[in-house]
Amino acid sequence: MQKIGSSTNTADANGEFTDGDPQTQIPCTWVMAAWLNTLQRELVHLCEEAGITIDPNDDTQVYQAIAALLNTSVEGMVKTVNEQEPDEHGNVKLGTAADADIQTSKDDVTAGRVLVNGGALALRTVLAGAGRAITDFDGLPANSVSFGYSDATHSPGFTGSVLDFSGSSGRYNAQIATQYNGSGNRIAFRTHNGDAAGVWNPWFELFHTGHLQTAAETGAMPYFGTALNVDLNTLGAYSAAGVHYQPSNAGATTANHYPIAEAGSLVITPSAYGCQQEYTTFGDGVKFVRGLAGPWNGVNGPWNDWKEIPTLAVADARYQGKSQASLAKNGWRKTADGYIEQWGFISRTADSTHITFPIAFPHECLNIQLTLDWNGSFHDQNVYVQTPATTGFNYIAGSGEVRAYFRAIGH
């Protein structure tokens, strides 16, 4: 048998599990294959010792093995009730066994007596019968059984039955507990570490098709199965980390601080100051990312702006099927790194002339440059850009600055 600390360096100083603490950079304990394998071998060995062939479709084989081994341990001690003849009062004698060693009734809890339940021999020692509580699991007698315990010290945390198996000199013990009411069908076990002080290892729970482990219990990032209906600015705490989804274009609004009005998935991961966000659209698979600009304020930020991740693998249908040959001096192209470059020739009509780009930038115009086309007349002022937007800008020029070239970059 091994503790979790034998197979991973994410255990605590005692080689035991820890929940971790992201704020102090303490990782949660990773459950490694080596540790799971030693638990599996222990249980498989238990079944094989009972002569049971492992069946992946039978979730009761550990119980069968325990029942078989316990029955073998007391076989031959006394005859079963069915083999005895009742006396004149209808009472059944239990053969050659000493009366002091046999349970006198189903409620007899005298230590060291053999339990007779429903006419069949069960276990050597009875700690408690139905309706009575165990006070401390650490004090269970060797090779004992208890039914209906509740709120006992050092219990696995649920009400049910427990079996105790002793090793040599009362050390190297093991205990297996099963849930009494069947809610969740829980099973837990723990082992004794074998030292002279008699210290028990922690309880470990077995998970199966009837009782699945949650993402939080495994340390995995959770999936939130409810569609997003909140402002994304409010999802900055560590508790928001996980996979979210937005199934509707109408739900991806600027009011809720989406990077684009399109359905998609949102992955939130722990990062500096709290969490960071990655949004992926469902259609073209366009990705946007952002992180907190400072410590999480507990309400709505502060967030940096969304940034689109350029990609060559995603073909944007908004820019496909357009002929560039017919655009002459006015045109556009999508660069290899995902940006859009546009250019054109300006003719002044007034001191402020609105210029419309050949196409609108989907998200942001990053830069506009102007170059005058000299026509031999006097230039009485410098030309400049006013109110740049995703669709165009205003060309501010005097009467002498009639024509100019522009170049714009955006995404």
C-alpha positions as CSV (number, residue, x, y, z in Angstrom):
1,M,0.0,0.0,0.0
2,Q,1.2,3.5,-0.7
3,K,0.1,7.0,0.3
4,I,-0.6,9.5,-2.5
5,G,2.7,11.3,-1.6
6,S,4.6,8.2,-2.9
7,S,3.6,8.9,-6.5
8,T,3.3,12.7,-6.7
9,N,5.1,15.8,-5.4
10,T,1.8,17.7,-5.1
11,A,1.0,16.1,-1.8
12,D,1.5,17.8,1.6
13,A,4.4,17.2,4.0
14,N,2.6,14.1,5.4
15,G,2.2,12.6,1.9
16,E,-1.5,13.3,2.0
17,F,-4.0,15.1,-0.2
18,T,-4.4,18.9,-0.3
19,D,-7.0,21.1,-2.0
20,G,-4.3,23.6,-3.0
21,D,-4.5,27.4,-2.9
22,P,-4.1,29.3,-6.2
23,Q,-3.5,32.6,-4.4
24,T,-0.4,31.2,-2.6
25,Q,0.7,29.1,-5.5
26,I,0.1,25.8,-3.7
27,P,-1.1,23.2,-6.2
28,C,-3.9,20.8,-5.5
29,T,-2.9,17.1,-5.2
30,W,-2.8,15.3,-8.5
31,V,-4.2,11.8,-8.4
32,M,-1.6,9.7,-10.2
33,A,-1.9,6.4,-12.0
34,A,0.6,4.7,-9.6
35,W,-1.6,5.5,-6.6
36,L,-4.8,4.5,-8.3
37,N,-3.2,1.2,-9.4
38,T,-2.1,0.3,-5.9
39,L,-5.7,0.8,-4.7
40,Q,-7.0,-1.3,-7.7
41,R,-4.5,-4.1,-6.9
42,E,-5.5,-4.2,-3.3
43,L,-9.2,-4.6,-4.3
44,V,-8.4,-7.1,-7.1
45,H,-6.3,-9.1,-4.7
46,L,-9.2,-9.2,-2.2
47,C,-11.5,-10.6,-4.9
48,E,-8.9,-13.1,-6.1
49,E,-8.3,-14.4,-2.6
50,A,-12.0,-15.1,-2.4
51,G,-11.8,-17.1,-5.6
52,I,-13.8,-14.5,-7.6
53,T,-13.0,-13.9,-11.3
54,I,-12.9,-10.1,-12.0
55,D,-16.0,-9.1,-14.0
56,P,-16.0,-5.4,-15.2
57,N,-19.8,-5.5,-15.4
58,D,-20.3,-6.5,-11.7
59,D,-19.9,-3.7,-9.2
60,T,-20.6,-6.0,-6.2
61,Q,-17.5,-8.2,-6.3
62,V,-15.7,-6.5,-3.4
63,Y,-18.8,-7.1,-1.3
64,Q,-18.9,-10.7,-2.5
65,A,-15.3,-11.2,-1.6
66,I,-15.7,-9.8,1.8
67,A,-18.7,-11.9,2.5
68,A,-16.9,-15.0,1.2
69,L,-13.7,-14.4,3.2
70,L,-15.6,-13.7,6.4
71,N,-17.7,-16.8,6.0
72,T,-14.5,-18.8,5.4
73,S,-12.9,-17.4,8.5
74,V,-15.6,-18.8,10.8
75,E,-16.4,-22.0,8.9
76,G,-16.2,-25.0,11.1
77,M,-16.4,-23.0,14.4
78,V,-20.1,-23.8,14.9
79,K,-22.9,-25.5,13.1
80,T,-25.5,-23.4,11.3
81,V,-28.9,-22.9,13.0
82,N,-30.6,-25.0,10.3
83,E,-28.6,-28.1,11.3
84,Q,-29.9,-28.0,14.9
85,E,-33.0,-29.5,16.4
86,P,-35.2,-27.3,18.6
87,D,-35.8,-28.3,22.2
88,E,-39.2,-28.7,23.9
89,H,-39.6,-24.9,24.0
90,G,-38.8,-24.4,20.3
91,N,-35.3,-22.9,21.0
92,V,-32.4,-23.9,18.8
93,K,-29.1,-25.0,20.3
94,L,-25.9,-24.1,18.4
95,G,-24.2,-27.5,18.5
96,T,-20.8,-27.8,20.2
97,A,-20.0,-24.1,20.4
98,A,-19.7,-22.7,23.9
99,D,-22.8,-20.7,24.8
100,A,-20.8,-17.8,26.0
101,D,-19.3,-17.4,22.5
102,I,-22.6,-17.2,20.6
103,Q,-24.8,-14.2,20.3
104,T,-27.9,-14.8,22.4
105,S,-30.1,-12.5,20.2
106,K,-29.8,-10.2,17.3
107,D,-29.4,-7.3,19.8
108,D,-26.6,-9.0,21.8
109,V,-23.5,-6.8,21.4
110,T,-21.2,-8.6,23.8
111,A,-17.7,-8.3,22.5
112,G,-16.1,-11.5,21.1
113,R,-19.4,-13.3,20.4
114,V,-20.4,-14.8,17.1
115,L,-23.3,-13.1,15.3
116,V,-26.2,-15.3,14.2
117,N,-28.5,-13.4,11.8
118,G,-31.5,-15.0,10.3
119,G,-30.3,-18.5,10.9
120,A,-26.9,-18.1,9.3
121,L,-23.5,-17.5,10.9
122,A,-22.1,-14.1,10.0
123,L,-19.2,-12.4,11.7
124,R,-17.1,-13.0,14.8
125,T,-17.6,-9.7,16.5
126,V,-20.6,-7.3,16.7
127,L,-19.9,-3.8,17.7
128,A,-23.4,-2.3,17.3
129,G,-26.8,-3.4,16.1
130,A,-29.4,-1.4,14.2
131,G,-30.4,1.8,15.9
132,R,-27.2,2.1,17.9
133,A,-24.3,4.5,17.1
134,I,-20.6,4.0,16.9
135,T,-18.7,6.7,18.9
136,D,-15.3,6.5,17.3
137,F,-14.1,4.4,14.3
138,D,-10.6,4.4,15.6
139,G,-11.8,2.2,18.5
140,L,-13.4,-0.6,16.4
141,P,-12.4,-4.0,17.6
142,A,-10.4,-6.2,15.3
143,N,-12.4,-8.0,12.6
144,S,-15.6,-6.3,13.6
145,V,-18.8,-5.2,11.8
146,S,-21.2,-2.4,12.6
147,F,-24.7,-1.6,11.2
148,G,-26.4,1.7,11.2
149,Y,-23.7,4.0,12.5
150,S,-24.3,7.7,12.4
151,D,-22.2,10.8,13.2
152,A,-19.3,8.8,14.6
153,T,-15.8,10.3,15.1
154,H,-13.4,9.4,12.3
155,S,-16.2,8.1,10.1
156,P,-16.1,8.6,6.2
157,G,-18.9,11.2,6.5
158,F,-22.0,9.2,5.6
159,T,-24.3,6.8,7.4
160,G,-24.1,3.1,6.7
161,S,-22.2,-0.1,7.7
162,V,-18.5,-0.7,8.3
163,L,-16.2,-3.7,8.3
164,D,-12.9,-3.8,10.1
165,F,-10.0,-6.2,9.0
166,S,-7.0,-6.6,11.3
167,G,-3.5,-7.4,10.4
168,S,-0.7,-8.7,12.6
169,S,-0.6,-7.5,16.2
170,G,-3.6,-5.2,15.6
171,R,-1.7,-3.2,13.1
172,Y,-2.0,-2.8,9.3
173,N,-5.7,-2.8,9.6
174,A,-8.2,-1.8,6.9
175,Q,-11.8,-0.6,7.1
176,I,-14.5,-0.5,4.4
177,A,-17.7,1.5,4.8
178,T,-20.8,1.4,2.6
179,Q,-23.7,3.8,2.6
180,Y,-26.7,2.7,4.6
181,N,-29.6,4.3,2.8
182,G,-28.3,3.7,-0.8
183,S,-28.4,7.4,-1.7
184,G,-25.4,7.7,-4.1
185,N,-24.3,4.1,-3.4
186,R,-21.1,5.4,-1.7
187,I,-18.2,3.2,-0.7
188,A,-15.1,4.4,1.2
189,F,-12.1,2.7,2.7
190,R,-9.0,3.5,4.8
191,T,-5.9,1.7,5.9
192,H,-3.8,1.8,9.0
193,N,-0.2,3.1,8.5
194,G,1.2,0.3,10.6
195,D,3.2,2.4,13.1
196,A,3.2,1.8,16.8
197,A,1.2,4.9,17.4
198,G,-1.8,3.4,15.6
199,V,-2.4,6.2,13.2
200,W,-5.0,5.8,10.5
201,N,-4.6,7.1,6.9
202,P,-7.4,9.3,5.6
203,W,-10.6,7.8,4.1
204,F,-10.7,7.4,0.4
205,E,-14.0,7.2,-1.6
206,L,-14.5,4.8,-4.5
207,F,-16.4,6.3,-7.5
208,H,-18.4,4.3,-10.0
209,T,-21.3,4.5,-12.5
210,G,-23.8,5.1,-9.7
211,H,-21.7,7.7,-7.9
212,L,-19.5,9.8,-10.2
213,Q,-16.8,12.1,-9.1
214,T,-17.3,15.8,-9.7
215,A,-14.9,18.1,-11.5
216,A,-14.2,20.0,-8.3
217,E,-13.3,16.8,-6.5
218,T,-10.8,15.8,-9.1
219,G,-9.3,19.3,-9.5
220,A,-10.5,19.5,-13.1
221,M,-11.9,22.7,-14.6
222,P,-15.7,22.5,-14.5
223,Y,-18.2,22.7,-17.3
224,F,-21.2,25.1,-16.6
225,G,-24.2,23.5,-18.3
226,T,-26.4,26.6,-18.2
227,A,-26.3,29.1,-21.1
228,L,-24.6,32.4,-20.3
229,N,-27.0,35.2,-19.4
230,V,-24.7,37.5,-17.4
231,D,-22.4,40.4,-18.2
232,L,-19.0,38.8,-19.0
233,N,-17.3,41.5,-17.0
234,T,-18.7,39.9,-13.8
235,L,-16.8,36.6,-14.5
236,G,-13.3,37.5,-13.1
237,A,-13.1,35.6,-9.8
238,Y,-11.4,32.2,-9.5
239,S,-14.8,30.6,-8.9
240,A,-15.8,31.5,-12.5
241,A,-13.0,29.4,-14.0
242,G,-14.4,26.7,-16.3
243,V,-16.1,26.2,-19.7
244,H,-19.2,28.3,-20.5
245,Y,-21.3,28.7,-23.6
246,Q,-23.5,31.2,-25.4
247,P,-25.9,29.4,-27.8
248,S,-27.5,32.5,-29.3
249,N,-26.2,35.4,-31.5
250,A,-28.8,37.6,-29.8
251,G,-27.3,36.7,-26.4
252,A,-23.8,37.9,-27.4
253,T,-24.4,41.6,-26.8
254,T,-22.0,44.5,-26.5
255,A,-24.0,45.5,-23.3
256,N,-22.7,42.2,-21.8
257,H,-19.2,42.9,-23.1
258,Y,-19.0,40.2,-25.7
259,P,-16.1,40.8,-28.3
260,I,-18.5,40.0,-31.2
261,A,-22.2,39.5,-31.6
262,E,-22.0,35.8,-32.4
263,A,-22.7,32.6,-30.4
264,G,-19.8,30.7,-29.1
265,S,-17.9,29.3,-26.1
266,L,-16.2,31.0,-23.3
267,V,-13.2,29.4,-21.4
268,I,-12.2,31.1,-18.2
269,T,-8.8,30.2,-16.6
270,P,-7.0,31.4,-13.5
271,S,-4.4,34.0,-14.3
272,A,-2.8,37.2,-13.0
273,Y,-5.1,39.4,-10.8
274,G,-7.9,36.7,-11.0
275,C,-9.0,35.1,-14.3
276,Q,-8.6,35.6,-18.0
277,Q,-11.1,34.9,-20.7
278,E,-11.0,33.3,-24.2
279,Y,-14.1,33.5,-26.5
280,T,-14.4,31.4,-29.6
281,T,-17.2,32.0,-32.2
282,F,-19.2,29.0,-33.2
283,G,-19.2,29.7,-37.0
284,D,-15.7,30.6,-38.2
285,G,-13.9,29.7,-34.9
286,V,-12.5,33.2,-34.5
287,K,-10.8,33.6,-31.1
288,F,-10.7,36.6,-28.8
289,V,-8.8,37.0,-25.5
290,R,-8.6,39.4,-22.7
291,G,-7.3,39.6,-19.1
292,L,-7.7,41.8,-16.0
293,A,-5.8,45.1,-16.0
294,G,-5.5,45.0,-12.2
295,P,-6.5,43.1,-9.1
296,W,-10.1,41.7,-9.4
297,N,-12.4,44.2,-7.8
298,G,-15.0,41.5,-6.9
299,V,-17.7,43.0,-9.2
300,N,-16.8,43.7,-12.8
301,G,-13.1,44.2,-13.5
302,P,-11.0,46.0,-14.4
303,W,-10.7,44.4,-17.8
304,N,-8.3,45.0,-20.7
305,D,-9.8,45.3,-24.2
306,W,-10.6,42.1,-26.2
307,K,-8.0,41.2,-28.7
308,E,-8.6,39.0,-31.7
309,I,-6.1,36.1,-32.2
310,P,-5.0,36.2,-35.9
311,T,-5.1,32.8,-37.7
312,L,-4.5,31.5,-41.2
313,A,-6.6,28.4,-40.5
314,V,-9.8,30.4,-40.3
315,A,-11.1,31.7,-43.6
316,D,-13.3,34.7,-43.0
317,A,-16.2,34.6,-45.5
318,R,-16.6,38.4,-45.1
319,Y,-13.5,38.9,-47.3
320,Q,-13.9,36.0,-49.8
321,G,-15.1,36.2,-53.4
322,K,-14.2,39.9,-53.8
323,S,-12.4,41.0,-56.9
324,Q,-9.4,43.3,-56.4
325,A,-8.7,44.0,-60.1
326,S,-11.7,46.3,-60.4
327,L,-10.8,48.4,-57.4
328,A,-7.8,50.2,-59.2
329,K,-6.4,52.9,-56.9
330,N,-8.8,51.9,-54.1
331,G,-8.6,48.4,-52.7
332,W,-7.9,46.1,-49.8
333,R,-6.2,42.8,-48.8
334,K,-6.0,40.5,-45.8
335,T,-2.5,40.0,-44.6
336,A,-0.9,36.7,-43.7
337,D,-1.0,37.6,-40.0
338,G,-4.8,38.3,-40.1
339,Y,-4.8,42.1,-40.4
340,I,-6.6,44.0,-43.2
341,E,-4.8,46.7,-45.3
342,Q,-6.8,49.2,-47.3
343,W,-5.7,52.1,-49.6
344,G,-7.3,54.7,-51.8
345,F,-7.1,58.1,-53.6
346,I,-8.9,61.1,-52.1
347,S,-10.5,64.1,-53.9
348,R,-11.3,67.1,-51.7
349,T,-14.8,68.5,-52.0
350,A,-14.7,70.8,-48.9
351,D,-12.5,71.6,-45.9
352,S,-13.9,68.3,-44.4
353,T,-14.5,65.5,-46.9
354,H,-15.8,62.2,-45.6
355,I,-13.9,59.2,-47.1
356,T,-15.4,55.7,-47.0
357,F,-13.1,52.7,-46.9
358,P,-13.4,50.1,-49.7
359,I,-14.7,47.7,-47.0
360,A,-15.5,48.2,-43.3
361,F,-13.0,46.9,-40.7
362,P,-14.9,44.2,-38.7
363,H,-13.5,45.3,-35.4
364,E,-11.1,48.3,-35.3
365,C,-9.2,50.7,-37.5
366,L,-5.6,50.9,-36.1
367,N,-3.8,53.4,-38.3
368,I,-4.4,55.8,-41.2
369,Q,-1.6,57.5,-43.1
370,L,-2.0,60.4,-45.7
371,T,0.3,61.5,-48.5
372,L,-0.5,64.7,-50.6
373,D,-0.7,64.5,-54.4
374,W,0.9,67.8,-55.5
375,N,-1.0,69.5,-58.3
376,G,1.2,72.6,-58.7
377,S,-0.9,74.8,-56.5
378,F,-0.1,76.4,-53.2
379,H,-0.6,74.2,-50.1
380,D,-1.8,76.5,-47.3
381,Q,-2.0,73.9,-44.4
382,N,-1.2,70.4,-43.4
383,V,-3.8,67.7,-44.1
384,Y,-4.9,65.4,-41.3
385,V,-7.4,62.7,-40.3
386,Q,-10.5,63.5,-38.3
387,T,-12.9,61.0,-36.5
388,P,-11.4,57.7,-37.8
389,A,-13.8,54.8,-37.6
390,T,-14.2,51.2,-38.9
391,T,-16.0,52.5,-42.0
392,G,-13.9,55.6,-42.9
393,F,-12.7,59.0,-41.8
394,N,-12.9,62.8,-42.5
395,Y,-10.2,64.3,-44.8
396,I,-9.4,67.7,-43.4
397,A,-7.6,69.8,-46.1
398,G,-7.4,73.4,-47.4
399,S,-8.3,74.5,-50.9
400,G,-4.8,73.8,-52.1
401,E,-4.7,70.2,-50.9
402,V,-7.1,68.8,-53.5
403,R,-5.8,65.2,-53.8
404,A,-4.1,62.8,-51.5
405,Y,-3.4,59.1,-51.0
406,F,-4.4,57.1,-47.9
407,R,-3.4,53.8,-46.4
408,A,-5.2,52.2,-43.4
409,I,-4.5,49.2,-41.2
410,G,-7.0,47.4,-39.0
411,H,-8.7,44.1,-38.2
